[in-house]
Amino acid sequence: MTAVNYTVTELIEPDNGCEGFMPGEEPMVTLILAAQDGTQRTVKLPDILAYRLKWDTGTVISGEDIGKYCV
């Protein structure tokens, strides 16, 4: 079985306006992903984790890493 890689086409960060986040609430980022076959996928992960992994628009991510880090 060939591993599928995805490219981040869009990164949507939370905007909680003036209210900010509740104590203990972890900001999540939504990634819109595209596979080479044209299929799309949407996943979420903690914003700080996406930053640490350096996942941004244009980044290619393996399906294995998506399974490991995303919900």
The first five atom37 places (N, CA, C, CB, O) and aatype in JSON, in Angstrom:
{
  "aatype": [12, 16, 0, 19, 2, 18, 16, 19, 16, 6, 10, 9, 6, 14, 3, 2, 7, 4, 6, 7, 13, 12, 14, 7, 6, 6, 14, 12, 19, 16, 10, 9, 10, 0, 0, 5, 3, 7, 16, 5, 1, 16, 19, 11, 10, 14, 3, 9, 10, 0, 18, 1, 10, 11, 17, 3, 16, 7, 16, 19, 9, 15, 7, 6, 3, 9, 7, 11, 18, 4, 19],
  "atom_mask": [
    [1, 1, 1, 1, 1],
    [1, 1, 1, 1, 1],
    [1, 1, 1, 1, 1],
    [1, 1, 1, 1, 1],
    [1, 1, 1, 1, 1],
    [1, 1, 1, 1, 1],
    [1, 1, 1, 1, 1],
    [1, 1, 1, 1, 1],
    [1, 1, 1, 1, 1],
    [1, 1, 1, 1, 1],
    [1, 1, 1, 1, 1],
    [1, 1, 1, 1, 1],
    [1, 1, 1, 1, 1],
    [1, 1, 1, 1, 1],
    [1, 1, 1, 1, 1],
    [1, 1, 1, 1, 1],
    [1, 1, 1, 0, 1],
    [1, 1, 1, 1, 1],
    [1, 1, 1, 1, 1],
    [1, 1, 1, 0, 1],
    [1, 1, 1, 1, 1],
    [1, 1, 1, 1, 1],
    [1, 1, 1, 1, 1],
    [1, 1, 1, 0, 1],
    [1, 1, 1, 1, 1],
    [1, 1, 1, 1, 1],
    [1, 1, 1, 1, 1],
    [1, 1, 1, 1, 1],
    [1, 1, 1, 1, 1],
    [1, 1, 1, 1, 1],
    [1, 1, 1, 1, 1],
    [1, 1, 1, 1, 1],
    [1, 1, 1, 1, 1],
    [1, 1, 1, 1, 1],
    [1, 1, 1, 1, 1],
    [1, 1, 1, 1, 1],
    [1, 1, 1, 1, 1],
    [1, 1, 1, 0, 1],
    [1, 1, 1, 1, 1],
    [1, 1, 1, 1, 1],
    [1, 1, 1, 1, 1],
    [1, 1, 1, 1, 1],
    [1, 1, 1, 1, 1],
    [1, 1, 1, 1, 1],
    [1, 1, 1, 1, 1],
    [1, 1, 1, 1, 1],
    [1, 1, 1, 1, 1],
    [1, 1, 1, 1, 1],
    [1, 1, 1, 1, 1],
    [1, 1, 1, 1, 1],
    [1, 1, 1, 1, 1],
    [1, 1, 1, 1, 1],
    [1, 1, 1, 1, 1],
    [1, 1, 1, 1, 1],
    [1, 1, 1, 1, 1],
    [1, 1, 1, 1, 1],
    [1, 1, 1, 1, 1],
    [1, 1, 1, 0, 1],
    [1, 1, 1, 1, 1],
    [1, 1, 1, 1, 1],
    [1, 1, 1, 1, 1],
    [1, 1, 1, 1, 1],
    [1, 1, 1, 0, 1],
    [1, 1, 1, 1, 1],
    [1, 1, 1, 1, 1],
    [1, 1, 1, 1, 1],
    [1, 1, 1, 0, 1],
    [1, 1, 1, 1, 1],
    [1, 1, 1, 1, 1],
    [1, 1, 1, 1, 1],
    [1, 1, 1, 1, 1]
  ],
  "atom_positions": [
    [[0.84, -1.18, 0.0], [0.0, 0.0, 0.0], [0.89, 1.25, 0.0], [-0.96, 0.0, 1.23], [1.82, 1.36, 0.8]],
    [[0.6, 2.17, -0.88], [1.38, 3.39, -1.0], [0.87, 4.42, 0.01], [1.3, 3.95, -2.43], [-0.33, 4.64, 0.16]],
    [[1.82, 5.04, 0.68], [1.46, 6.09, 1.64], [0.97, 7.32, 0.89], [2.67, 6.45, 2.56], [1.52, 7.69, -0.15]],
    [[-0.05, 7.94, 1.43], [-0.61, 9.14, 0.81], [0.01, 10.36, 1.5], [-2.18, 9.16, 0.92], [0.08, 10.43, 2.72]],
    [[0.44, 11.31, 0.69], [0.92, 12.58, 1.21], [-0.09, 13.66, 0.88], [2.32, 12.94, 0.62], [-0.76, 13.61, -0.15]],
    [[-0.19, 14.63, 1.77], [-1.14, 15.73, 1.61], [-0.39, 17.06, 1.65], [-2.23, 15.68, 2.71], [0.62, 17.19, 2.35]],
    [[-0.88, 18.02, 0.91], [-0.35, 19.37, 0.93], [-1.35, 20.27, 1.65], [-0.05, 19.89, -0.51], [-2.54, 20.25, 1.37]],
    [[-0.84, 21.07, 2.58], [-1.7, 22.03, 3.29], [-2.06, 23.14, 2.31], [-0.99, 22.61, 4.58], [-1.19, 23.88, 1.85]],
    [[-3.35, 23.26, 1.99], [-3.8, 24.3, 1.07], [-4.35, 25.51, 1.8], [-4.84, 23.76, 0.13], [-4.38, 26.62, 1.27]],
    [[-4.8, 25.29, 3.03], [-5.34, 26.39, 3.82], [-5.16, 26.07, 5.29], [-6.84, 26.63, 3.5], [-5.26, 24.91, 5.71]],
    [[-4.87, 27.1, 6.07], [-4.7, 26.96, 7.51], [-5.63, 27.99, 8.16], [-3.19, 27.18, 7.94], [-5.5, 29.19, 7.93]],
    [[-6.56, 27.51, 8.96], [-7.55, 28.39, 9.57], [-7.3, 28.43, 11.08], [-9.01, 27.9, 9.26], [-7.46, 27.43, 11.78]],
    [[-6.9, 29.6, 11.54], [-6.61, 29.78, 12.96], [-7.84, 30.34, 13.67], [-5.39, 30.71, 13.17], [-8.62, 31.09, 13.08]],
    [[-8.01, 29.97, 14.94], [-9.18, 30.46, 15.68], [-9.1, 31.96, 15.93], [-9.31, 29.73, 17.0], [-8.02, 32.51, 16.13]],
    [[-10.25, 32.59, 15.92], [-10.34, 34.02, 16.25], [-11.41, 34.17, 17.32], [-10.68, 34.9, 14.97], [-12.61, 34.16, 17.02]],
    [[-10.98, 34.3, 18.53], [-11.92, 34.42, 19.64], [-12.2, 35.87, 20.01], [-11.4, 33.69, 20.84], [-12.8, 36.14, 21.05]],
    [[-11.78, 36.8, 19.16], [-12.08, 38.21, 19.38], [-11.62, 38.7, 20.73], [0.0, 0.0, 0.0], [-10.59, 38.27, 21.25]],
    [[-12.39, 39.62, 21.3], [-12.05, 40.24, 22.58], [-12.1, 39.24, 23.73], [-12.99, 41.41, 22.86], [-11.38, 39.39, 24.72]],
    [[-12.95, 38.24, 23.59], [-13.14, 37.3, 24.69], [-11.9, 36.46, 24.96], [-14.31, 36.39, 24.4], [-11.67, 36.05, 26.1]],
    [[-11.1, 36.2, 23.93], [-9.94, 35.33, 24.1], [-10.37, 33.9, 24.33], [0.0, 0.0, 0.0], [-11.48, 33.51, 23.96]],
    [[-9.51, 33.14, 24.92], [-9.81, 31.74, 25.19], [-10.12, 31.55, 26.66], [-8.63, 30.84, 24.77], [-9.63, 32.29, 27.51]],
    [[-10.94, 30.57, 26.95], [-11.27, 30.24, 28.34], [-10.03, 29.64, 29.0], [-12.49, 29.25, 28.42], [-9.2, 29.04, 28.32]],
    [[-9.9, 29.81, 30.32], [-8.76, 29.19, 31.02], [-8.72, 27.69, 30.74], [-8.85, 29.46, 32.53], [-9.72, 26.99, 30.89]],
    [[-7.56, 27.22, 30.35], [-7.38, 25.8, 30.06], [-7.77, 25.39, 28.66], [0.0, 0.0, 0.0], [-7.49, 24.26, 28.25]],
    [[-8.41, 26.27, 27.9], [-8.81, 25.96, 26.53], [-7.59, 26.02, 25.61], [-9.91, 26.92, 26.04], [-6.85, 27.0, 25.62]],
    [[-7.4, 24.97, 24.83], [-6.27, 24.91, 23.91], [-6.7, 25.35, 22.52], [-5.66, 23.49, 23.87], [-7.58, 24.73, 21.92]],
    [[-6.09, 26.42, 21.99], [-6.43, 26.86, 20.64], [-6.11, 25.77, 19.62], [-5.69, 28.16, 20.29], [-5.02, 25.19, 19.63]],
    [[-7.06, 25.5, 18.74], [-6.89, 24.49, 17.69], [-6.84, 25.19, 16.34], [-8.05, 23.44, 17.73], [-7.47, 26.23, 16.13]],
    [[-6.08, 24.62, 15.42], [-6.0, 25.13, 14.06], [-6.61, 24.07, 13.14], [-4.51, 25.45, 13.65], [-6.47, 22.87, 13.38]],
    [[-7.29, 24.52, 12.1], [-7.88, 23.62, 11.11], [-7.02, 23.67, 9.85], [-9.37, 24.02, 10.78], [-6.7, 24.74, 9.35]],
    [[-6.65, 22.5, 9.36], [-5.87, 22.4, 8.13], [-6.75, 21.81, 7.03], [-4.6, 21.53, 8.34], [-7.41, 20.79, 7.23]],
    [[-6.76, 22.46, 5.88], [-7.41, 21.92, 4.69], [-6.29, 21.29, 3.88], [-8.21, 23.03, 3.87], [-5.33, 21.97, 3.52]],
    [[-6.42, 20.01, 3.6], [-5.37, 19.25, 2.93], [-5.83, 18.74, 1.58], [-4.93, 18.08, 3.8], [-7.01, 18.44, 1.39]],
    [[-4.91, 18.65, 0.64], [-5.21, 18.11, -0.68], [-4.22, 16.99, -0.99], [-5.15, 19.21, -1.78], [-3.01, 17.15, -0.81]],
    [[-4.75, 15.86, -1.46], [-3.9, 14.75, -1.89], [-3.62, 14.91, -3.39], [-4.59, 13.37, -1.59], [-4.28, 15.68, -4.08]],
    [[-2.63, 14.17, -3.87], [-2.27, 14.26, -5.28], [-3.4, 13.81, -6.2], [-1.04, 13.43, -5.55], [-3.47, 14.24, -7.35]],
    [[-4.28, 12.95, -5.7], [-5.38, 12.47, -6.54], [-6.56, 13.45, -6.58], [-5.86, 11.12, -6.04], [-7.59, 13.16, -7.18]],
    [[-6.4, 14.61, -5.92], [-7.44, 15.62, -5.95], [-8.41, 15.59, -4.79], [0.0, 0.0, 0.0], [-9.23, 16.5, -4.64]],
    [[-8.35, 14.56, -3.96], [-9.24, 14.49, -2.81], [-8.78, 15.49, -1.76], [-9.28, 13.06, -2.22], [-7.6, 15.83, -1.67]],
    [[-9.74, 15.95, -0.96], [-9.43, 16.89, 0.12], [-9.8, 16.29, 1.46], [-10.17, 18.22, -0.09], [-10.62, 15.39, 1.55]],
    [[-9.17, 16.81, 2.47], [-9.39, 16.34, 3.83], [-9.24, 17.53, 4.77], [-8.4, 15.19, 4.2], [-8.42, 18.42, 4.52]],
    [[-10.01, 17.56, 5.84], [-9.91, 18.61, 6.85], [-9.6, 17.96, 8.18], [-11.24, 19.45, 6.94], [-10.25, 17.0, 8.59]],
    [[-8.58, 18.49, 8.86], [-8.18, 17.95, 10.16], [-7.92, 19.11, 11.12], [-6.91, 17.05, 10.03], [-7.73, 20.25, 10.7]],
    [[-7.9, 18.79, 12.41], [-7.59, 19.79, 13.44], [-6.45, 19.27, 14.31], [-8.85, 20.11, 14.31], [-6.28, 18.06, 14.5]],
    [[-5.69, 20.22, 14.83], [-4.66, 19.9, 15.8], [-4.38, 21.15, 16.62], [-3.38, 19.36, 15.11], [-4.71, 22.25, 16.2]],
    [[-3.75, 20.98, 17.79], [-3.44, 22.15, 18.6], [-2.56, 23.13, 17.81], [-2.74, 21.73, 19.9], [-1.62, 22.73, 17.13]],
    [[-2.88, 24.4, 17.91], [-2.16, 25.45, 17.19], [-0.66, 25.41, 17.49], [-2.73, 26.82, 17.55], [0.15, 25.53, 16.58]],
    [[-0.3, 25.24, 18.75], [1.11, 25.23, 19.13], [1.83, 24.03, 18.51], [1.24, 25.2, 20.67], [3.01, 24.14, 18.17]],
    [[1.15, 22.91, 18.36], [1.76, 21.73, 17.75], [2.02, 21.97, 16.26], [0.86, 20.5, 17.94], [3.08, 21.6, 15.75]],
    [[1.07, 22.57, 15.57], [1.27, 22.9, 14.15], [2.48, 23.83, 14.0], [0.01, 23.57, 13.56], [3.26, 23.68, 13.06]],
    [[2.62, 24.77, 14.92], [3.75, 25.7, 14.9], [5.07, 24.94, 15.12], [3.57, 26.79, 15.99], [6.04, 25.17, 14.4]],
    [[5.1, 24.06, 16.11], [6.32, 23.29, 16.41], [6.7, 22.35, 15.27], [6.13, 22.48, 17.69], [7.89, 22.15, 14.99]],
    [[5.68, 21.79, 14.6], [5.95, 20.89, 13.47], [6.26, 21.66, 12.18], [4.74, 19.97, 13.25], [6.64, 21.06, 11.17]],
    [[6.08, 22.98, 12.23], [6.3, 23.86, 11.08], [5.36, 23.52, 9.92], [7.76, 23.77, 10.6], [5.73, 23.58, 8.75]],
    [[4.11, 23.16, 10.28], [3.09, 22.89, 9.28], [2.4, 24.2, 8.93], [2.06, 21.84, 9.79], [1.79, 24.84, 9.79]],
    [[2.51, 24.59, 7.69], [1.93, 25.84, 7.21], [1.44, 25.61, 5.79], [2.97, 27.01, 7.26], [1.62, 24.52, 5.24]],
    [[0.82, 26.6, 5.19], [0.35, 26.49, 3.82], [1.51, 26.08, 2.92], [-0.28, 27.82, 3.34], [2.58, 26.69, 2.95]],
    [[1.29, 25.05, 2.11], [2.32, 24.55, 1.2], [3.12, 23.38, 1.73], [0.0, 0.0, 0.0], [3.82, 22.72, 0.97]],
    [[3.03, 23.11, 3.03], [3.77, 22.0, 3.63], [3.17, 20.68, 3.17], [3.75, 22.11, 5.17], [1.95, 20.53, 3.1]],
    [[4.03, 19.7, 2.85], [3.59, 18.36, 2.49], [3.71, 17.5, 3.75], [4.44, 17.76, 1.29], [4.75, 17.46, 4.4]],
    [[2.61, 16.81, 4.08], [2.52, 16.02, 5.31], [2.12, 14.59, 4.93], [1.5, 16.64, 6.32], [1.24, 14.38, 4.1]],
    [[2.77, 13.63, 5.55], [2.42, 12.23, 5.28], [1.11, 11.87, 5.98], [3.55, 11.29, 5.75], [0.76, 12.44, 7.01]],
    [[0.41, 10.91, 5.41], [-0.81, 10.41, 6.03], [-0.54, 9.83, 7.4], [0.0, 0.0, 0.0], [-1.38, 9.9, 8.29]],
    [[0.65, 9.25, 7.57], [1.03, 8.68, 8.86], [1.13, 9.77, 9.92], [2.37, 7.93, 8.74], [0.64, 9.59, 11.04]],
    [[1.77, 10.9, 9.58], [1.88, 12.0, 10.54], [0.52, 12.61, 10.86], [2.83, 13.08, 10.01], [0.26, 13.01, 12.0]],
    [[-0.34, 12.67, 9.87], [-1.69, 13.19, 10.12], [-2.4, 12.3, 11.14], [-2.5, 13.27, 8.81], [-3.04, 12.79, 12.07]],
    [[-2.28, 11.0, 10.95], [-2.89, 10.06, 11.89], [-2.32, 10.16, 13.29], [0.0, 0.0, 0.0], [-3.02, 9.92, 14.27]],
    [[-1.05, 10.52, 13.39], [-0.36, 10.6, 14.67], [-0.73, 11.88, 15.43], [1.14, 10.54, 14.46], [-0.89, 11.84, 16.65]],
    [[-0.86, 13.0, 14.74], [-0.99, 14.3, 15.4], [-2.38, 14.95, 15.33], [-0.01, 15.22, 14.82], [-2.68, 15.83, 16.13]],
    [[-3.22, 14.54, 14.39], [-4.47, 15.26, 14.15], [-5.69, 14.51, 14.65], [-4.64, 15.53, 12.68], [-5.67, 13.3, 14.86]],
    [[-6.76, 15.29, 14.83], [-8.06, 14.72, 15.21], [-9.02, 14.94, 14.06], [-8.61, 15.36, 16.53], [-10.18, 14.54, 14.15]]
  ]
}
